[in-house]
Amino acid sequence: MRSTTKILALSATAALALSGCGGGGGESGGGSQLTFASYGSEYQDAQNDSLLTPWAEEAGVTVTNDSPTSYPRIAQMVDAGQVTWDVVDTEPFYPVANCGTYVEELDFSNIDTSQFPEGTWSDCSIPFAQYATIMVYDAEQFAQAPQDFEAFFDVEAYPGTRLVPNWAGGGALEVALLADGVAPEELYPLDLDRAFAKLDTIRDHLQFWDTSSESQQALEDGTVDLALVWSGRAYEAELNGSTFEPVWQDALLAWASLSIIKDSPNLEAAQSLIEYAAQAEPQARFAERQPYSPANLEAQPELDEVQEKYNVAAPEVQDQAIVTDVQYWADHNDEANEAWTAWSTS
């Protein structure tokens, strides 16, 4: 994921408005309003249906939507003292890097963080939905399924083209180190030189994707043989007839984070929405609409067979997954991207 791109490459939609039609107003008080910023398209539509509409009706709040999430726009609003957004959906490193400056510290007195996977919440954010960066392989091409990331670098046993995200935080660096023998508990801080050296061993077999729609298209077209992709895109590709299968060992767990913009003009309503979004029920509803999994592990969405196959909240997936170190990426995102650009364009 990149700070300048949208999760799942979702296109922006026009601003929408939701009017709260509840009576008493809930904790946030009747007659108030809130602006929610996210990534548009079906993703934000699903957030409206599963989260914003039921909360607004209960709390008596008028909700306005805006998109897409933009980190420069957040900075401009806060720096100018003209904040128009209240709650925002971001990548997990952003609220860690900007806690207290561009996003508010949250009140956790009414939020049960024990139901979130370790490392997925911060002082300024809660996780709303989970996904993972995983290896997928063409089951029609390979009779024997690869078991771990070492296979991604074994061009003799698994010949063909590999597809990876084209930025530092996309997961290829972690995957390279894991394949090179680094233990998951010793993964961070990343040894960038060692990671790039490992990637050099398959450089001639690599292709890159810049948007997740490109990664999904490559799976559906069969133009690659193995790939590092987001679990949601692998799910969508399978629905469209892809013959690729997931490998869950050492899946890199990530999530969509919800935060309150610094100096939010509707702070009380924003805190109320955050508390509602942390609960199991709205997260389960969202998971039934989008190829994400609840971050609240008490959530029990009703999933069909393919949705369940890509449910990263399943205990057997959680037991194998590696939680992305957001503090590392909060501290080192810029320098890692500079190193990635230098390597990928050399």
N, C-alpha and C positions, 0 to 999 in steps of 0.2 A: 504494500500500500504506500502511496505517496501523499504528502501533504497537499499537493496541488492537483490530485486526481480524486475521483469519486469512488467510493466503495462499489465494487462490481460494475464500475464504469456506467453508473446509472445516469441517464440524461436528466437535465433540469426540466421541471414543469413550471407552469405558471403558478403564481401564488394562489392558494386556496383559502377559503375562510370557513370555519366551523363555528356555529353559535351554540353555546351551552344552553340546554333547555331544562336543566334541573331546577329544583325549587330552593332548597336550603342553602346551597353554596358550598358545603363541605368545609374543610379546614382553611381553604384559601380565601373564603369569603365570597358572597354573591356579588355579581356585577363587575368583577375584575376581568382582566384580559391577559393574554400571553401570546408571544410569537415563538414558533418552533421552527428551527432551521435544520434541514437534513439534505438528503441526496436526490430527492425528486423521484419521478417515474413510479413504477409499481412498488418500489421499496417504500417510498414515503406514503403512498396510498395505503399500503398494508399497516404502516405505523398509525395512520389516522384511524383505520377501522379497528385495530386491536388495542390501541393505547389512548390516542387523543380524544376520540369521540366519547367513549365511555367515561373517561376521567372528566371531560368537560361537562357532560350531563350531570355527573355526580357533584361536581364542585361549583357549578353555576358560573363557568368561565367561558369567555369567548376566545377561541383559538384561531390565530392566523398562521398559515404556513408560508415559509420562504425556502428557496433552494437556489443553487447548491451550497452546501457547507463550504466556506472559504476562510482560511486562516488569515490571509491579508485583510479581508473585510472585517473580521473580528478585531484585529489590531487597530484598524482605522477607526472603528466605532469607539472602542475603549479609549484610545489615545486622544480622540477629539471630544470625548465626553458626550457623545451622541449615540448611545446604545439603543438599538431598536430590536435586537434579538434577546430572548430570555433563556431558552433551553436549546442546546445544539447537540447534534450527533456527530462525533469525530472519531478519528483513529485513536487507539488507546494511549499512544505516546504523547499526544497533544496536551491533555489536561495534566499529565505528570510534568511536562516541561514548562507549563504555563500556569500552574496552580498559584492562585493569589495575585497573578498579574493580569491575565486575560480571562481566567475562569475563577469562579468563587469556590471557597471551601464549603463543603456540604455539611449539613447537620445530620449525623447518622443515628440520632436517638430513636428514630422510628424506621430504621432500615436494618434488616437482619442480614449482615454480610456473611454469616456463617454458611449461607446457602449458595454463595458464589465460589467458583473454583479459586484456589489460592493464586494471588497475584493479579486478579482481574479487576479489582477495584482500587481506587486511590482516594486521597483526601478530597479530591475535586471531581470525582467521577464514579459512576456505577456502570457495570456491563449490562447491556440490554439483550444482546444476542451473540452467540458464538459461531465461529467457523474455524476452519483449519486450512493451512497449506499442506497439501499431501502429494505424494507421488501416485500417478496413475500410469497404467501400462495397457497396451493394446492386446487384449486377450486373444484376438485372432492371430496376432503375430507371434506371441510367445506361449508355448504350451505349458511351460512351468512358470508359475507366478513368482515374481521377485518378492523377497521377504523384507528387505530394508533398503536404506539409501545406498549401501555399497553397490547394489545392482545398477543404480543409476550411472555409476562410473565404470562399470564393467562392460566395455563395448564388445568384448569377445562373446560372453555368455548372452548378452542382450544388445545385439548390434542395432544401429539405426540412429535416428535423430532425436535429440533431447530438447525439450522446450522449457525455458526458465523465465521468471519475471525479470524485467530489465531495470531494476533499481536495487539499491543495497538492502533495503528493508523487506524485500520480497520473499526472502527465505533461502535463496541459493547459497548465501554465505554460511548459514547455519547447517544446511544440508551437506555442504562440502566438508565442513569440519566433522560432522557426525560420521560421514563416510570415511574420513581419514583417521577415525579411531578416537576422537574426543568424546569423553563421557558426557551425557546430558547435563549432569550436575556441574561440569567444568566448562560448559559451552561459553558462558559469558564471564568476562568480556571477550568478545570475538577476537581471535587472532587473524587479522585481515590478510596478512602476508601468507599465512598457511592456507587460508581459504582460497585465495586467488591462485596459489600454486596448484591446489587440488583441481580447481576449475580448469586450469590450463591443460590438464591431462585429457580433457574431453572437449577442448575448445573447438576443434574441427567438427564436432558433432552437435554443436549447440545452435539453437535458434532462440530468439528472445520475443517475449510478448510485452507490450506496453499497456494494453487495456485488457481487462478480463474477458471482454467480448471476443478479442482476438484469440485468447487461449481456448475459449469454448469452441470457436469456429475451427481451430486446428484439430481438436478432438473429433468433432463431427465430420470433418473432411478427411481425417486419417492421414494428414500430412506429416505427422510426427509419430514416434513409436513409444516414447516415454515422456512424461511432462510433470512439472511442478505447477499445480494450479490450486485455486481456492475450491474447497469442497462444494460450495454452492454452484460453481460453474461446472464441475464434474457431474453434479446432479442434473443440472439443466441439459448438459450434453447427452446424458443417458436417456433422458426423456425424449430427446430428438434422434435416438437411434445409435448413439456412439457405442463402440465396442470396447471402450476403455473401462478398466476396473481399478478401484482404489486400493492403496496399501496404507494401513493405519499406523504401522510401527513408527514411533517418533514423530507423529503428526505435529506440526507447529500450530499450537492453539492461539487464536486471536479473537477479537470481539469488537463489536460496536459499542462505543462509550457515550453516555449521556452526561452533559455538564451544564452548569448555569454560567452564562456570560457574566464577567465582572461588571458590577454596577448595573445589573439587570433592573429595569424599571418596575418589574413585577416579581420581586424576589420571593414573596410569600407564595404566590401561585406557582412559581417555578420550583420551589422546594416541594410543594405538594405533588406536582407532576413527577418529580424524581422519585419520591417515596412510592407513588403508585406504580411507576414503571419498574421498580425493583421487585415487585411482587410476582408470584408465579403465574397468576391467571392471565394478565396481559401478555406476558412473554410466551405463554403456551399458545395463545390466539395468534400471535405474530408468527410463530414457528409453523403453524398450520397454513399460513399464507405465503411464506417465503422460505427459500432453502437455507435457512439459518436454524440454529438450535437455541433453546432457552439458555440464558446464563444462570438463571435461578434453577438449581438442580432439583427443586421440589416441583417444578412445572411438569405437567403430564399432558402434552399435546397429543391429539389424535392424529397419528401419522399413517400414511399408506406404506406399502412395502418398500417403494423406492425412497421415500422420505426417511423411513427408519434406517435404511442402508447408509444414509449420509448424515445420520443424527450424531453430531460430535458430542452431545451431552450424554450419550449412552455410557454406562460405567466401563464397558470394555474398551471404549475409545479413550475415555478420560485416563484410564490406567496406563495407556501406552503413550499419551500425548506429552509434549513438552510445552510448557507455558512460555510464550514469548516474553522476554525480559524488557518490559516497557521502560524501566528506568535507564537501561543501557541505551535504548533507542532515543529516549528523551535527551540524554547527554551527548550522544555521538551520531545522531542522524545525519547532520550536515557533513561531517568529515568522512563518514562512511560512504555517503553518496558521491562525494568528490573522488574518493578512491575507486568507487565502482565505475564512474564515468571515465576516469583515466584508463582503467583496465579494459572496459568494454569497447572503447573506441581506439585502442592501441593496435 
